[in-house]
Amino acid sequence: MIIRLCIACFLLLVQGAGETYAAAPQAAAKQVRAVWLWGDNAHATATDLQKKRYLLDLLTNVPLQREFWHRLLRYGINRVYLNVNLTTEGDFLFVDHGLELSRFIDRAHGAGIEIYALFGHSSYADPGNHRKIVGERGLIEALLAFGIMNPPGFDGIQSDVEPYYDPATGAATDLLVTGPPYLELTSAISRRLNGHGKATGAPVRFEAAIPFWYSMPGDDGAPAKQVTFQGRQATMDRHIMGLVDSVAVMAYRDTAVGQNGVIALSTPTVKLAESMGKEVLVALETQRPNPKFGVSSHITLFNEGLAGVIRVSSQVSGHFAGSPAFKGIAWHHYESLINLGQGRNLRADLLEEGVLWTPDAATGVRLWDVSGNYGGYGNPNRDNEISSGDDEGRLVIDVQAKGGWGAGVSFNFSRPDQRLFLDGMKHTAVSVRYCADVESVLQVADARWHDLDDSIPLGTLPATAGFVRDATLPLGRKHPVWGVIVGEDPRYVYSGSDEYGWIDRSRLASLFLRIPPAQAGRFELIDLRLVDATAGKAPAGSPLKMQCNIRGANGS
């Protein structure tokens, strides 16, 4: 049975789960698909300096943006929460880059993507820090000034201030104490944005990220806390919804259904929003599990992979499709989302042996589908199509490469620090066992955005005429632009500074299987590994006379 993943088709995969709302006409077409962009790495461990370098690079480097916009469109993302402040001082990150930011927003709008200004740090809930956000020289004033000088400015502002934990220790706080100051900050922002909208005729939407449990009983069965604000007692979510246009409810779980699933946890927020005429996005977590940040395996979809993200997102969207309050899904966050595989665990023991894919064992491969149309490259229609999935232990890639650069799949892994790849020593070749009715090219890349041609073709993998085929491709190939042999000069393999090189994935070596245009068909990968060709190592598996399982292009 084939389990196929097609990012481009994601918005069409809306499946119900349990009791659902009546379907609203064209609801799916209007749904928001949002993503947080903190400038962080997949582990959410970047420093402020690293985030700054990442975000400024993105805004000022148009070639780098091409891949960014391409990925957003392939994932169906139409809203980005762009981090605009990095420090507890509340500074506007792009204060000296207004022109670049304006052009960035214009490009986003041209692609049908909204850009929200994102800020958040729990310390802002402290009354002594409110001026950093709503003071005369605070962040909100800087954002509004940017919009006046660079119309139309941001499409909205999202506050991700979380008053329920101590910024110094990470310990839980008493919302009866920290809740009212947070609400006062939120109220002040709301008043300022409303005043700005009335004065200029250009309203700015205001959104807050909130946890699902604001209106739920405590673990000890105690009722949800009623916080007093402006003389009225209510749960935090009710107070907040009275001040904002919408909320993104962080219902972080790795399943959609069940008593502890995303749907059950987000339902109270959706119903409250319905009663108050507000909007809700349901947020899902995709970060790697990390106890330091409270990200345990049951709250993130990292282990379920991209297929799990699509499945859960579709179930949630299907369940709430008829709700007037439900507006879509938000994913946390960009860098972790794009590095998701298909639910495959990292197997260090196999990776150390050079194994990237076998029919029997998951490995350290990270997969995502791309159309290969970055920046056009002769294919302005951007109409290449690719999907992938598992079929009896094989990685199945269905593709229609219509123009430009073609289409393909990257196999990424991060062990160059241990000299396990491209060093010309331990591994001297790539061994692949496959079936295909399309011709492909296996390339090696450093998977980083930069001005160099970062991909080196290792060799062509021809169609196999219906039978399994083995191929061994040497790594000692010269870079087509720089004439550098792979592994000879690591500057052109892992280019990027030690300061932030890992954040742009310059330390993620990758193999890339590219299907040039114009072709339509299937590639079935059975075994992929790095080998020492001089030692005579070759992949174990089926004999070459074994027939392929190919049934035609795109699963027909």
Steps between C-alpha positions, in 0.01 A plus 500: 500500500640839402499783751556807288588850604433796272564838655347684208175310552485567875208740493292238323556237768237616749370194679252496784573356843222404736208740545541788259340831418291524186725583209501867408499590129855546370632491858819318403591759237487777759692324774821652629817293507740692722854441620714665767835630378718572803834487319567189704650167406307174504595448866388851608837561663626798296643799678371852437804571282438190292134587457591852395746377236245251370212749476707781351646261244151394401382856453804626312584199282256455212647165381456366854139618496423302186525172684309647794202609287511175308480293815217707642295450185572127488381464859190709429615765752329836453595678823838549668554621855829685451706558814563875521670525838775297657589648834326570826547871417224471242707640212360492146740271317449654156512867602793560262365274226163652422544487122604133500215410735251688283617315190484171690137568592419605143642172369296310757182679397576425138499132593181530705683479834427721802779622727424554868750670731581257780638583843508314825683459826346419836691788661279748314213407731686677782348851541849647507557378145173614343659820369732291283196388304242780534711799604554804281815337365378145539470219250137566403580859406790381288276251318232760433759752381637240261152446358446872446833543326476174307133433423321270538733376774429187698172315460476452874688473828523190714590507868657180632558629852455206738440617857462152645871429547788686658744629234798451730432151631238355268287412803123535485358825632174579677265642237305679770814714538651507150175488304370855568825677395507294182140594429580866560779480243267328253232763565748783442608348168137457398416863583799628305424291193132597507593868525745464214238331282243771562750779435649357181225284359752215489415257781763251618370164615605391848547135594622320811651155537343323798518152657199270479474459877398854598138395542558140607502348850840449662674165523366471853142546380477857625291729277669727248644810662284812494725802462378845602561772241333841477255397769385181326579138579546261210737240363809630324384397155170686539682815613746474210235442234330818611817690407618341175365413156620142504701241693732217407428229754802283575331160518828314474446124475613232257151364426184673380236278657442359846448650842848654499517578128526835324128516417384440857751746645422781255119460496435722807698784341318463168160502671592802709613685188171413331305652789712817493522545123879448491730285288720201591795325345593163647877472549704179471856436618768354271822554699734220594422377854707702746438478878684829552221681314218280625460334161422136575427240235124497563456871427700520177448341160874472441505122533188467285676695226351704219246231423379526861483879483285482188279229648436681828458838330248352258303334778485820703404708195232250405353494849471877534429579133147622572586720795475875428783557748750248364735657245772242458821340627825650628823299508780554751741565351652551149847353551371187672218456249720503190741250654234243575527164334232236471506391858836326479717488810866589490700177517851606596633146469387473140604850414851434625515212256393733222148356467247756377210281395422128518174308464538354849607787723435867550809715478612857547341611173290814501272533202295777351355550159599788279402597148835647409365829376695733725490845348342367178807349331321498167173366639288798607190281520649322802300196399735211574329245722652249740370271771659227706411221736581144611414188306611168653813656646591698191501875476266576212540830317238594242589798290394714208794722410365741242761769471782706640722322746274199547402340827660288770544386856777586746648251745655708776705400800726688734825328590777687317657586835583130534646487148241250388434664168685674217839449660644283226614254766243289678246522218611513139177422315123494511333165450137494387252222418191616320229455237387781273314576181651849502858616466644677803819663621649441845669813629682597815438836664569688819130592524573861579377824349788696353627646174709198403377214288473262792409184315742254340360234265637157583345313211189410304266222610330378181159335483529133593276330241292329763779340705681593820833664432810574709720803443817621673591864445837635618505806722824635354331726246599857427268784580364617162565867580798506733685192379543381858485127563238404756671470836814672381407847620223500760442873460287418201323214670424635844534869418369718781646653810535316829290774651177408329582255225290221648189714500490529125573130472849545360597209722229279355658301223245363257448280201249625252314282252392723214266402218564736208214607272308406304411167659216334686538177689618328815826442681511224764794517740596169664839573654717810525828520691848644503772241447872454467516382140858382539394256771243342273203584720164479328140508623339174601157422365309365205677356195523717193254280311222592741226685318394851595164575658444801277141527382526827314525870565342637817383163626287396202 
